[in-house]
Amino acid sequence: MPQLNQQAGVHRQALTRKQALVAIEGLYDQILELEQARMQMPPPDDIPRLEAWNMACLAKSDEIWRRLMVMEPLDVRYAFLSLFTHDQD
């Protein structure tokens, strides 16, 4: 996935409503997986497992940040908060 910022010069069309909804659903799934992993933290005295668990949680967190798509262009009508309105265009 290319960098979507002004320095990279990559310009893409805004996400459609369907694309935005699919992205939000995928992001939600990733957050649920991270929360599940956090509930399965190994005991603090098991250093190797704790380090592996921490690395897995960090990787999941990085994936969530990537899926936030903060640099993706969005049609204003389909911005995240507008998904919760009653506008049915």
C-alpha positions as CSV (number, residue, x, y, z in Angstrom):
1,M,0.0,0.0,0.0
2,P,1.6,3.3,-1.0
3,Q,2.0,6.2,1.3
4,L,-0.9,8.6,0.8
5,N,0.5,11.9,1.7
6,Q,1.5,15.1,0.0
7,Q,5.2,14.3,0.0
8,A,4.7,11.0,-1.8
9,G,2.5,12.7,-4.4
10,V,0.0,9.8,-4.5
11,H,-3.5,10.8,-5.1
12,R,-6.4,8.4,-5.0
13,Q,-10.2,8.8,-5.2
14,A,-12.1,9.2,-2.0
15,L,-13.4,6.0,-0.4
16,T,-17.0,5.1,-1.2
17,R,-19.5,4.5,1.6
18,K,-19.1,0.7,1.1
19,Q,-15.3,0.9,1.2
20,A,-15.5,3.0,4.4
21,L,-17.9,0.5,6.0
22,V,-15.7,-2.5,5.1
23,A,-12.6,-0.6,6.5
24,I,-14.4,0.2,9.7
25,E,-15.5,-3.4,10.1
26,G,-12.0,-4.7,9.6
27,L,-10.7,-2.2,12.1
28,Y,-13.2,-3.3,14.6
29,D,-12.2,-6.9,14.1
30,Q,-8.5,-6.0,14.7
31,I,-9.4,-4.1,17.9
32,L,-11.4,-7.1,19.2
33,E,-8.4,-9.3,18.5
34,L,-6.1,-7.0,20.4
35,E,-8.4,-6.9,23.4
36,Q,-8.6,-10.7,23.4
37,A,-4.8,-10.9,23.3
38,R,-4.5,-8.4,26.2
39,M,-6.8,-10.7,28.3
40,Q,-4.4,-13.6,27.7
41,M,-1.3,-11.9,29.1
42,P,1.2,-14.4,30.4
43,P,2.4,-14.2,34.0
44,P,5.1,-11.5,34.7
45,D,7.7,-14.1,35.8
46,D,7.6,-15.9,32.4
47,I,9.9,-13.5,30.6
48,P,10.2,-15.3,27.2
49,R,6.4,-15.6,26.8
50,L,5.8,-12.1,28.1
51,E,8.2,-10.7,25.5
52,A,6.6,-12.6,22.7
53,W,3.1,-11.5,23.9
54,N,4.3,-7.9,24.1
55,M,5.7,-8.1,20.5
56,A,2.4,-9.6,19.2
57,C,0.4,-6.9,20.9
58,L,2.7,-4.2,19.4
59,A,2.3,-5.7,15.9
60,K,-1.5,-5.8,16.3
61,S,-1.4,-2.2,17.5
62,D,0.7,-1.2,14.4
63,E,-1.8,-3.0,12.2
64,I,-4.7,-1.1,13.8
65,W,-2.9,2.2,13.2
66,R,-2.3,1.2,9.5
67,R,-6.0,0.3,9.1
68,L,-7.1,3.7,10.5
69,M,-6.1,5.1,7.1
70,V,-5.7,8.6,8.4
71,M,-4.1,9.7,5.1
72,E,-6.9,8.2,2.9
73,P,-9.0,10.8,1.1
74,L,-12.6,10.6,2.2
75,D,-15.7,12.1,0.6
76,V,-17.0,14.4,3.3
77,R,-20.4,12.8,3.1
78,Y,-18.8,9.5,4.2
79,A,-16.5,10.7,6.9
80,F,-16.5,8.3,9.9
81,L,-18.9,10.3,12.1
82,S,-21.4,10.7,9.2
83,L,-21.8,6.9,9.2
84,F,-23.8,7.3,12.5
85,T,-26.2,9.8,11.1
86,H,-29.6,9.0,9.6
87,D,-28.6,10.5,6.2
88,Q,-29.5,7.7,3.7
89,D,-28.3,9.2,0.4
